[in-house]
């Protein structure tokens, strides 16, 4: 089934928004950092959804 142009655009916008949000965590909340090994992060297995299933955060002391 061919993808609609709006669907392709939406996927790229969602990906860009997620990347921006992850970069802003340390800027907006300096006492919070992303925890764990990036290679060990769990990704969603739902069809049609690509993203992190969870994002562990840690408070710096």
PDB file of N, H, CA, C and O in Angstrom:
ATOM      1  N   UNK A   1       0.845  -1.178   0.000  1.00  0.00           N
ATOM      2  CA  UNK A   1       0.000   0.000   0.000  1.00  0.00           C
ATOM      3  C   UNK A   1       0.891   1.242   0.000  1.00  0.00           C
ATOM      4  O   UNK A   1       1.749   1.378   0.872  1.00  0.00           O
ATOM      5  N   UNK A   2       0.707   2.136  -0.945  1.00  0.00           N
ATOM      6  H   UNK A   2       0.009   2.026  -1.653  1.00  0.00           H
ATOM      7  CA  UNK A   2       1.529   3.352  -0.976  1.00  0.00           C
ATOM      8  C   UNK A   2       1.200   4.268   0.198  1.00  0.00           C
ATOM      9  O   UNK A   2       0.052   4.355   0.636  1.00  0.00           O
ATOM     10  N   UNK A   3       2.221   4.941   0.694  1.00  0.00           N
ATOM     11  H   UNK A   3       3.153   4.869   0.339  1.00  0.00           H
ATOM     12  CA  UNK A   3       2.029   5.852   1.818  1.00  0.00           C
ATOM     13  C   UNK A   3       1.534   7.201   1.312  1.00  0.00           C
ATOM     14  O   UNK A   3       1.977   7.691   0.273  1.00  0.00           O
ATOM     15  N   UNK A   4       0.621   7.785   2.054  1.00  0.00           N
ATOM     16  H   UNK A   4       0.261   7.387   2.898  1.00  0.00           H
ATOM     17  CA  UNK A   4       0.118   9.111   1.718  1.00  0.00           C
ATOM     18  C   UNK A   4       1.180  10.148   2.079  1.00  0.00           C
ATOM     19  O   UNK A   4       1.910   9.962   3.052  1.00  0.00           O
ATOM     20  N   UNK A   5       1.279  11.234   1.316  1.00  0.00           N
ATOM     21  H   UNK A   5       0.686  11.385   0.525  1.00  0.00           H
ATOM     22  CA  UNK A   5       2.273  12.276   1.637  1.00  0.00           C
ATOM     23  C   UNK A   5       2.101  12.841   3.047  1.00  0.00           C
ATOM     24  O   UNK A   5       3.092  13.145   3.711  1.00  0.00           O
ATOM     25  N   UNK A   6       0.863  12.985   3.513  1.00  0.00           N
ATOM     26  H   UNK A   6       0.058  12.738   2.974  1.00  0.00           H
ATOM     27  CA  UNK A   6       0.640  13.527   4.853  1.00  0.00           C
ATOM     28  C   UNK A   6       1.183  12.580   5.919  1.00  0.00           C
ATOM     29  O   UNK A   6       1.711  13.035   6.935  1.00  0.00           O
ATOM     30  N   UNK A   7       1.063  11.287   5.705  1.00  0.00           N
ATOM     31  H   UNK A   7       0.634  10.918   4.881  1.00  0.00           H
ATOM     32  CA  UNK A   7       1.592  10.314   6.657  1.00  0.00           C
ATOM     33  C   UNK A   7       3.110  10.399   6.723  1.00  0.00           C
ATOM     34  O   UNK A   7       3.685  10.386   7.811  1.00  0.00           O
ATOM     35  N   UNK A   8       3.755  10.486   5.580  1.00  0.00           N
ATOM     36  H   UNK A   8       3.288  10.496   4.696  1.00  0.00           H
ATOM     37  CA  UNK A   8       5.220  10.594   5.571  1.00  0.00           C
ATOM     38  C   UNK A   8       5.675  11.870   6.249  1.00  0.00           C
ATOM     39  O   UNK A   8       6.644  11.854   7.008  1.00  0.00           O
ATOM     40  N   UNK A   9       4.988  12.980   5.988  1.00  0.00           N
ATOM     41  H   UNK A   9       4.201  12.993   5.371  1.00  0.00           H
ATOM     42  CA  UNK A   9       5.337  14.253   6.612  1.00  0.00           C
ATOM     43  C   UNK A   9       5.148  14.163   8.124  1.00  0.00           C
ATOM     44  O   UNK A   9       5.994  14.626   8.889  1.00  0.00           O
ATOM     45  N   UNK A  10       4.034  13.565   8.551  1.00  0.00           N
ATOM     46  H   UNK A  10       3.347  13.188   7.930  1.00  0.00           H
ATOM     47  CA  UNK A  10       3.761  13.442   9.984  1.00  0.00           C
ATOM     48  C   UNK A  10       4.813  12.622  10.703  1.00  0.00           C
ATOM     49  O   UNK A  10       5.205  12.958  11.821  1.00  0.00           O
ATOM     50  N   UNK A  11       5.277  11.544  10.072  1.00  0.00           N
ATOM     51  H   UNK A  11       4.958  11.271   9.164  1.00  0.00           H
ATOM     52  CA  UNK A  11       6.302  10.704  10.700  1.00  0.00           C
ATOM     53  C   UNK A  11       7.591  11.489  10.900  1.00  0.00           C
ATOM     54  O   UNK A  11       8.226  11.381  11.949  1.00  0.00           O
ATOM     55  N   UNK A  12       7.981  12.274   9.908  1.00  0.00           N
ATOM     56  H   UNK A  12       7.465  12.362   9.055  1.00  0.00           H
ATOM     57  CA  UNK A  12       9.222  13.052  10.008  1.00  0.00           C
ATOM     58  C   UNK A  12       9.089  14.165  11.051  1.00  0.00           C
ATOM     59  O   UNK A  12      10.036  14.444  11.786  1.00  0.00           O
ATOM     60  N   UNK A  13       7.919  14.796  11.115  1.00  0.00           N
ATOM     61  H   UNK A  13       7.149  14.570  10.518  1.00  0.00           H
ATOM     62  CA  UNK A  13       7.715  15.844  12.116  1.00  0.00           C
ATOM     63  C   UNK A  13       7.736  15.270  13.527  1.00  0.00           C
ATOM     64  O   UNK A  13       8.293  15.883  14.437  1.00  0.00           O
ATOM     65  N   UNK A  14       7.138  14.110  13.714  1.00  0.00           N
ATOM     66  H   UNK A  14       6.685  13.612  12.975  1.00  0.00           H
ATOM     67  CA  UNK A  14       7.138  13.471  15.034  1.00  0.00           C
ATOM     68  C   UNK A  14       8.556  13.095  15.454  1.00  0.00           C
ATOM     69  O   UNK A  14       8.931  13.278  16.612  1.00  0.00           O
ATOM     70  N   UNK A  15       9.333  12.576  14.530  1.00  0.00           N
ATOM     71  H   UNK A  15       9.028  12.427  13.589  1.00  0.00           H
ATOM     72  CA  UNK A  15      10.716  12.207  14.842  1.00  0.00           C
ATOM     73  C   UNK A  15      11.526  13.444  15.225  1.00  0.00           C
ATOM     74  O   UNK A  15      12.282  13.420  16.197  1.00  0.00           O
ATOM     75  N   UNK A  16      11.369  14.512  14.469  1.00  0.00           N
ATOM     76  H   UNK A  16      10.755  14.532  13.680  1.00  0.00           H
ATOM     77  CA  UNK A  16      12.097  15.749  14.768  1.00  0.00           C
ATOM     78  C   UNK A  16      11.678  16.302  16.128  1.00  0.00           C
ATOM     79  O   UNK A  16      12.521  16.776  16.891  1.00  0.00           O
ATOM     80  N   UNK A  17      10.393  16.245  16.434  1.00  0.00           N
ATOM     81  H   UNK A  17       9.708  15.860  15.814  1.00  0.00           H
ATOM     82  CA  UNK A  17       9.914  16.730  17.725  1.00  0.00           C
ATOM     83  C   UNK A  17      10.488  15.936  18.877  1.00  0.00           C
ATOM     84  O   UNK A  17      10.848  16.509  19.905  1.00  0.00           O
ATOM     85  N   UNK A  18      10.580  14.622  18.722  1.00  0.00           N
ATOM     86  H   UNK A  18      10.287  14.157  17.886  1.00  0.00           H
ATOM     87  CA  UNK A  18      11.170  13.780  19.763  1.00  0.00           C
ATOM     88  C   UNK A  18      12.637  14.085  19.979  1.00  0.00           C
ATOM     89  O   UNK A  18      13.110  14.131  21.115  1.00  0.00           O
ATOM     90  N   UNK A  19      13.355  14.295  18.891  1.00  0.00           N
ATOM     91  H   UNK A  19      12.971  14.258  17.968  1.00  0.00           H
ATOM     92  CA  UNK A  19      14.784  14.608  19.009  1.00  0.00           C
ATOM     93  C   UNK A  19      14.986  15.941  19.720  1.00  0.00           C
ATOM     94  O   UNK A  19      15.883  16.072  20.553  1.00  0.00           O
ATOM     95  N   UNK A  20      14.166  16.917  19.397  1.00  0.00           N
ATOM     96  H   UNK A  20      13.438  16.810  18.720  1.00  0.00           H
ATOM     97  CA  UNK A  20      14.264  18.230  20.043  1.00  0.00           C
ATOM     98  C   UNK A  20      13.953  18.096  21.529  1.00  0.00           C
ATOM     99  O   UNK A  20      14.653  18.665  22.366  1.00  0.00           O
ATOM    100  N   UNK A  21      12.911  17.349  21.855  1.00  0.00           N
ATOM    101  H   UNK A  21      12.342  16.886  21.175  1.00  0.00           H
ATOM    102  CA  UNK A  21      12.530  17.176  23.267  1.00  0.00           C
ATOM    103  C   UNK A  21      13.646  16.516  24.067  1.00  0.00           C
ATOM    104  O   UNK A  21      13.920  16.935  25.192  1.00  0.00           O
ATOM    105  N   UNK A  22      14.293  15.498  23.516  1.00  0.00           N
ATOM    106  H   UNK A  22      14.070  15.158  22.602  1.00  0.00           H
ATOM    107  CA  UNK A  22      15.374  14.821  24.231  1.00  0.00           C
ATOM    108  C   UNK A  22      16.565  15.743  24.449  1.00  0.00           C
ATOM    109  O   UNK A  22      17.216  15.675  25.492  1.00  0.00           O
ATOM    110  N   UNK A  23      16.857  16.600  23.484  1.00  0.00           N
ATOM    111  H   UNK A  23      16.328  16.655  22.637  1.00  0.00           H
ATOM    112  CA  UNK A  23      17.978  17.535  23.655  1.00  0.00           C
ATOM    113  C   UNK A  23      17.661  18.595  24.700  1.00  0.00           C
ATOM    114  O   UNK A  23      18.570  19.115  25.347  1.00  0.00           O
ATOM    115  N   UNK A  24      16.382  18.924  24.874  1.00  0.00           N
ATOM    116  H   UNK A  24      15.643  18.502  24.349  1.00  0.00           H
ATOM    117  CA  UNK A  24      16.013  20.002  25.796  1.00  0.00           C
ATOM    118  C   UNK A  24      15.919  19.556  27.250  1.00  0.00           C
ATOM    119  O   UNK A  24      15.869  20.404  28.141  1.00  0.00           O
ATOM    120  N   UNK A  25      15.894  18.259  27.518  1.00  0.00           N
ATOM    121  H   UNK A  25      15.935  17.570  26.795  1.00  0.00           H
ATOM    122  CA  UNK A  25      15.804  17.804  28.912  1.00  0.00           C
ATOM    123  C   UNK A  25      16.917  18.414  29.766  1.00  0.00           C
ATOM    124  O   UNK A  25      16.613  19.029  30.788  1.00  0.00           O
ATOM    125  N   UNK A  26      18.202  18.271  29.390  1.00  0.00           N
ATOM    126  H   UNK A  26      18.449  17.771  28.560  1.00  0.00           H
ATOM    127  CA  UNK A  26      19.242  18.840  30.257  1.00  0.00           C
ATOM    128  C   UNK A  26      19.243  20.368  30.274  1.00  0.00           C
ATOM    129  O   UNK A  26      19.689  20.969  31.252  1.00  0.00           O
ATOM    130  N   UNK A  27      18.755  21.003  29.218  1.00  0.00           N
ATOM    131  H   UNK A  27      18.393  20.515  28.424  1.00  0.00           H
ATOM    132  CA  UNK A  27      18.716  22.467  29.200  1.00  0.00           C
ATOM    133  C   UNK A  27      17.632  23.001  30.127  1.00  0.00           C
ATOM    134  O   UNK A  27      17.863  23.961  30.861  1.00  0.00           O
ATOM    135  N   UNK A  28      16.465  22.396  30.101  1.00  0.00           N
ATOM    136  H   UNK A  28      16.276  21.616  29.504  1.00  0.00           H
ATOM    137  CA  UNK A  28      15.344  22.885  30.910  1.00  0.00           C
ATOM    138  C   UNK A  28      15.425  22.426  32.350  1.00  0.00           C
ATOM    139  O   UNK A  28      15.031  23.158  33.258  1.00  0.00           O
ATOM    140  N   UNK A  29      15.928  21.231  32.569  1.00  0.00           N
ATOM    141  H   UNK A  29      16.248  20.637  31.831  1.00  0.00           H
ATOM    142  CA  UNK A  29      16.011  20.662  33.910  1.00  0.00           C
ATOM    143  C   UNK A  29      17.448  20.204  34.151  1.00  0.00           C
ATOM    144  O   UNK A  29      17.763  19.032  33.943  1.00  0.00           O
ATOM    145  N   UNK A  30      18.324  21.112  34.589  1.00  0.00           N
ATOM    146  H   UNK A  30      18.068  22.064  34.758  1.00  0.00           H
ATOM    147  CA  UNK A  30      19.742  20.761  34.747  1.00  0.00           C
ATOM    148  C   UNK A  30      19.992  19.659  35.768  1.00  0.00           C
ATOM    149  O   UNK A  30      21.043  19.019  35.721  1.00  0.00           O
ATOM    150  N   UNK A  31      19.062  19.417  36.689  1.00  0.00           N
ATOM    151  H   UNK A  31      18.208  19.937  36.727  1.00  0.00           H
ATOM    152  CA  UNK A  31      19.251  18.370  37.686  1.00  0.00           C
ATOM    153  C   UNK A  31      18.784  16.999  37.219  1.00  0.00           C
ATOM    154  O   UNK A  31      18.810  16.041  37.991  1.00  0.00           O
ATOM    155  N   UNK A  32      18.358  16.894  35.962  1.00  0.00           N
ATOM    156  H   UNK A  32      18.338  17.672  35.335  1.00  0.00           H
ATOM    157  CA  UNK A  32      17.846  15.628  35.432  1.00  0.00           C
ATOM    158  C   UNK A  32      18.727  15.185  34.268  1.00  0.00           C
ATOM    159  O   UNK A  32      19.096  15.985  33.408  1.00  0.00           O
ATOM    160  N   UNK A  33      19.054  13.902  34.257  1.00  0.00           N
ATOM    161  H   UNK A  33      18.754  13.251  34.955  1.00  0.00           H
ATOM    162  CA  UNK A  33      19.801  13.372  33.112  1.00  0.00           C
ATOM    163  C   UNK A  33      19.173  12.051  32.673  1.00  0.00           C
ATOM    164  O   UNK A  33      18.549  11.351  33.471  1.00  0.00           O
ATOM    165  N   UNK A  34      19.344  11.726  31.419  1.00  0.00           N
ATOM    166  H   UNK A  34      19.852  12.294  30.771  1.00  0.00           H
ATOM    167  CA  UNK A  34      18.855  10.462  30.885  1.00  0.00           C
ATOM    168  C   UNK A  34      19.751   9.369  31.434  1.00  0.00           C
ATOM    169  O   UNK A  34      20.976   9.458  31.359  1.00  0.00           O
ATOM    170  N   UNK A  35      19.128   8.332  31.989  1.00  0.00           N
ATOM    171  H   UNK A  35      18.132   8.260  32.050  1.00  0.00           H
ATOM    172  CA  UNK A  35      19.857   7.280  32.685  1.00  0.00           C
ATOM    173  C   UNK A  35      19.999   6.037  31.804  1.00  0.00           C
ATOM    174  O   UNK A  35      19.143   5.751  30.967  1.00  0.00           O
ATOM    175  N   UNK A  36      21.066   5.326  32.003  1.00  0.00           N
ATOM    176  H   UNK A  36      21.762   5.558  32.683  1.00  0.00           H
ATOM    177  CA  UNK A  36      21.248   4.036  31.354  1.00  0.00           C
ATOM    178  C   UNK A  36      21.992   4.107  30.037  1.00  0.00           C
ATOM    179  O   UNK A  36      22.250   5.177  29.486  1.00  0.00           O
ATOM    180  N   UNK A  37      22.320   2.941  29.565  1.00  0.00           N
ATOM    181  H   UNK A  37      22.111   2.072  30.013  1.00  0.00           H
ATOM    182  CA  UNK A  37      23.046   2.770  28.311  1.00  0.00           C
ATOM    183  C   UNK A  37      22.103   2.997  27.134  1.00  0.00           C
ATOM    184  O   UNK A  37      21.072   2.329  27.054  1.00  0.00           O
ATOM    185  N   UNK A  38      22.416   3.912  26.216  1.00  0.00           N
ATOM    186  H   UNK A  38      23.253   4.455  26.281  1.00  0.00           H
ATOM    187  CA  UNK A  38      21.536   4.147  25.070  1.00  0.00           C
ATOM    188  C   UNK A  38      21.233   2.885  24.268  1.00  0.00           C
ATOM    189  O   UNK A  38      20.139   2.755  23.720  1.00  0.00           O
ATOM    190  N   UNK A  39      22.177   1.959  24.190  1.00  0.00           N
ATOM    191  H   UNK A  39      23.067   2.064  24.635  1.00  0.00           H
ATOM    192  CA  UNK A  39      21.965   0.731  23.419  1.00  0.00           C
ATOM    193  C   UNK A  39      20.967  -0.199  24.097  1.00  0.00           C
ATOM    194  O   UNK A  39      20.399  -1.073  23.442  1.00  0.00           O
ATOM    195  N   UNK A  40      20.743  -0.025  25.408  1.00  0.00           N
ATOM    196  H   UNK A  40      21.205   0.685  25.940  1.00  0.00           H
ATOM    197  CA  UNK A  40      19.850  -0.912  26.148  1.00  0.00           C
ATOM    198  C   UNK A  40      18.424  -0.366  26.253  1.00  0.00           C
ATOM    199  O   UNK A  40      17.577  -0.993  26.889  1.00  0.00           O
ATOM    200  N   UNK A  41      18.146   0.771  25.651  1.00  0.00           N
ATOM    201  H   UNK A  41      18.834   1.281  25.135  1.00  0.00           H
ATOM    202  CA  UNK A  41      16.803   1.346  25.745  1.00  0.00           C
ATOM    203  C   UNK A  41      15.791   0.471  25.038  1.00  0.00           C
ATOM    204  O   UNK A  41      16.076  -0.113  23.992  1.00  0.00           O
ATOM    205  N   UNK A  42      14.610   0.386  25.617  1.00  0.00           N
ATOM    206  H   UNK A  42      14.379   0.859  26.467  1.00  0.00           H
ATOM    207  CA  UNK A  42      13.533  -0.437  25.066  1.00  0.00           C
ATOM    208  C   UNK A  42      12.661   0.408  24.139  1.00  0.00           C
ATOM    209  O   UNK A  42      12.204   1.491  24.503  1.00  0.00           O
ATOM    210  N   UNK A  43      12.448  -0.109  22.952  1.00  0.00           N
ATOM    211  H   UNK A  43      12.820  -0.989  22.656  1.00  0.00           H
ATOM    212  CA  UNK A  43      11.628   0.584  21.958  1.00  0.00           C
ATOM    213  C   UNK A  43      10.254  -0.050  21.890  1.00  0.00           C
ATOM    214  O   UNK A  43      10.103  -1.249  22.128  1.00  0.00           O
ATOM    215  N   UNK A  44       9.263   0.746  21.568  1.00  0.00           N
ATOM    216  H   UNK A  44       9.387   1.719  21.375  1.00  0.00           H
ATOM    217  CA  UNK A  44       7.887   0.271  21.457  1.00  0.00           C
ATOM    218  C   UNK A  44       7.789  -0.789  20.371  1.00  0.00           C
ATOM    219  O   UNK A  44       8.429  -0.685  19.325  1.00  0.00           O
ATOM    220  N   UNK A  45       6.983  -1.806  20.630  1.00  0.00           N
ATOM    221  H   UNK A  45       6.462  -1.891  21.479  1.00  0.00           H
ATOM    222  CA  UNK A  45       6.782  -2.877  19.658  1.00  0.00           C
ATOM    223  C   UNK A  45       5.406  -2.776  18.996  1.00  0.00           C
ATOM    224  O   UNK A  45       5.008  -3.684  18.266  1.00  0.00           O
ATOM    225  N   UNK A  46       4.681  -1.691  19.239  1.00  0.00           N
ATOM    226  H   UNK A  46       5.005  -0.953  19.832  1.00  0.00           H
ATOM    227  CA  UNK A  46       3.351  -1.540  18.667  1.00  0.00           C
ATOM    228  C   UNK A  46       3.457  -1.268  17.171  1.00  0.00           C
ATOM    229  O   UNK A  46       4.309  -0.487  16.746  1.00  0.00           O
ATOM    230  N   UNK A  47       2.614  -1.893  16.377  1.00  0.00           N
ATOM    231  H   UNK A  47       1.922  -2.527  16.722  1.00  0.00           H
ATOM    232  CA  UNK A  47       2.643  -1.659  14.923  1.00  0.00           C
ATOM    233  C   UNK A  47       2.336  -0.194  14.598  1.00  0.00           C
ATOM    234  O   UNK A  47       1.393   0.386  15.137  1.00  0.00           O
ATOM    235  N   UNK A  48       3.124   0.380  13.734  1.00  0.00           N
ATOM    236  H   UNK A  48       3.890  -0.091  13.296  1.00  0.00           H
ATOM    237  CA  UNK A  48       2.911   1.759  13.303  1.00  0.00           C
ATOM    238  C   UNK A  48       3.435   2.810  14.260  1.00  0.00           C
ATOM    239  O   UNK A  48       3.324   4.004  13.980  1.00  0.00           O
ATOM    240  N   UNK A  49       4.004   2.394  15.386  1.00  0.00           N
ATOM    241  H   UNK A  49       4.093   1.425  15.613  1.00  0.00           H
ATOM    242  CA  UNK A  49       4.513   3.349  16.371  1.00  0.00           C
ATOM    243  C   UNK A  49       5.980   3.052  16.599  1.00  0.00           C
ATOM    244  O   UNK A  49       6.345   1.940  16.980  1.00  0.00           O
ATOM    245  N   UNK A  50       6.820   4.046  16.367  1.00  0.00           N
ATOM    246  H   UNK A  50       6.523   4.949  16.057  1.00  0.00           H
ATOM    247  CA  UNK A  50       8.239   3.884  16.653  1.00  0.00           C
ATOM    248  C   UNK A  50       8.601   4.915  17.696  1.00  0.00           C
ATOM    249  O   UNK A  50       8.433   6.116  17.481  1.00  0.00           O
ATOM    250  N   UNK A  51       9.090   4.456  18.806  1.00  0.00           N
ATOM    251  H   UNK A  51       9.226   3.481  18.981  1.00  0.00           H
ATOM    252  CA  UNK A  51       9.489   5.360  19.871  1.00  0.00           C
ATOM    253  C   UNK A  51       9.914   4.567  21.082  1.00  0.00           C
ATOM    254  O   UNK A  51       9.785   3.344  21.126  1.00  0.00           O
ATOM    255  N   UNK A  52      10.415   5.276  22.051  1.00  0.00           N
ATOM    256  H   UNK A  52      10.519   6.270  22.016  1.00  0.00           H
ATOM    257  CA  UNK A  52      10.854   4.630  23.281  1.00  0.00           C
ATOM    258  C   UNK A  52       9.643   4.149  24.072  1.00  0.00           C
ATOM    259  O   UNK A  52       8.653   4.870  24.203  1.00  0.00           O
ATOM    260  N   UNK A  53       9.726   2.935  24.596  1.00  0.00           N
ATOM    261  H   UNK A  53      10.530   2.350  24.490  1.00  0.00           H
ATOM    262  CA  UNK A  53       8.673   2.423  25.468  1.00  0.00           C
ATOM    263  C   UNK A  53       8.727   3.137  26.815  1.00  0.00           C
ATOM    264  O   UNK A  53       7.695   3.369  27.446  1.00  0.00           O
ATOM    265  N   UNK A  54       9.925   3.480  27.246  1.00  0.00           N
ATOM    266  H   UNK A  54      10.763   3.291  26.734  1.00  0.00           H
ATOM    267  CA  UNK A  54      10.123   4.267  28.463  1.00  0.00           C
ATOM    268  C   UNK A  54      11.480   4.948  28.369  1.00  0.00           C
ATOM    269  O   UNK A  54      12.365   4.518  27.628  1.00  0.00           O
ATOM    270  N   UNK A  55      11.618   6.011  29.133  1.00  0.00           N
ATOM    271  H   UNK A  55      10.899   6.359  29.734  1.00  0.00           H
ATOM    272  CA  UNK A  55      12.863   6.765  29.159  1.00  0.00           C
ATOM    273  C   UNK A  55      13.259   6.979  30.614  1.00  0.00           C
ATOM    274  O   UNK A  55      12.723   7.869  31.275  1.00  0.00           O
ATOM    275  N   UNK A  56      14.194   6.172  31.124  1.00  0.00           N
ATOM    276  H   UNK A  56      14.629   5.449  30.588  1.00  0.00           H
ATOM    277  CA  UNK A  56      14.599   6.339  32.527  1.00  0.00           C
ATOM    278  C   UNK A  56      15.383   7.628  32.715  1.00  0.00           C
ATOM    279  O   UNK A  56      16.307   7.933  31.960  1.00  0.00           O
ATOM    280  N   UNK A  57      14.994   8.371  33.734  1.00  0.00           N
ATOM    281  H   UNK A  57      14.244   8.123  34.346  1.00  0.00           H
ATOM    282  CA  UNK A  57      15.675   9.610  34.076  1.00  0.00           C
ATOM    283  C   UNK A  57      16.247   9.488  35.476  1.00  0.00           C
ATOM    284  O   UNK A  57      15.751   8.716  36.296  1.00  0.00           O
ATOM    285  N   UNK A  58      17.290  10.251  35.741  1.00  0.00           N
ATOM    286  H   UNK A  58      17.694  10.879  35.075  1.00  0.00           H
ATOM    287  CA  UNK A  58      17.939  10.234  37.050  1.00  0.00           C
ATOM    288  C   UNK A  58      18.155  11.663  37.501  1.00  0.00           C
ATOM    289  O   UNK A  58      18.523  12.531  36.709  1.00  0.00           O
ATOM    290  N   UNK A  59      17.922  11.897  38.785  1.00  0.00           N
ATOM    291  H   UNK A  59      17.624  11.192  39.428  1.00  0.00           H
ATOM    292  CA  UNK A  59      18.201  13.212  39.372  1.00  0.00           C
ATOM    293  C   UNK A  59      19.656  13.272  39.790  1.00  0.00           C
ATOM    294  O   UNK A  59      20.143  12.386  40.493  1.00  0.00           O
ATOM    295  N   UNK A  60      20.351  14.315  39.360  1.00  0.00           N
ATOM    296  H   UNK A  60      19.956  15.034  38.789  1.00  0.00           H
ATOM    297  CA  UNK A  60      21.740  14.504  39.783  1.00  0.00           C
ATOM    298  C   UNK A  60      21.740  15.114  41.183  1.00  0.00           C
ATOM    299  O   UNK A  60      20.844  15.873  41.551  1.00  0.00           O
ATOM    300  N   UNK A  61      22.750  14.768  41.938  1.00  0.00           N
ATOM    301  H   UNK A  61      23.479  14.151  41.640  1.00  0.00           H
ATOM    302  CA  UNK A  61      22.842  15.363  43.287  1.00  0.00           C
ATOM    303  C   UNK A  61      23.749  16.557  43.288  1.00  0.00           C
ATOM    304  O   UNK A  61      23.946  17.182  44.330  1.00  0.00           O
TER     305      UNK A  61
END
